[in-house]
Amino acid sequence: MSEPEYTEEIRIEVTEEKMIEYMDNEVDEGDYIEVYFGRCHVEGTIDSKEGTHYRVDTDNKTFGLMEFDIENISRDVLEVAHIPEDSDKKIILAVL
């Protein structure tokens, strides 16, 4: 799956704690996310979310489903981009 289309981009600078809080409260199954951490990133549609554990469908034959626990990687996260399933907005959280 490629990135969904959006008409508005919102960029917010947040702390690590606020990023985790945002992920917990605003990100749901079916949403599209991009998480950049260290020298890696994962992008795709959230297949399942259980607490702070996410399973992301990358729609890539090589990677398939990728899983991560946001609390385990939070101090390495540089940026999170989120496009809610039924929205035309892309929210970018730049982690300070």
Secondary structure, 3 states (H helix, E strand, C coil): CCCCCCCEEEEEEECHHHHHHHHHHHCCCCCEEEEEECCEEEEEEEEEEECCEEEEECCCCCCCEEEEEHHHHHHHEEEEEEECCCCCEEEEEEEC
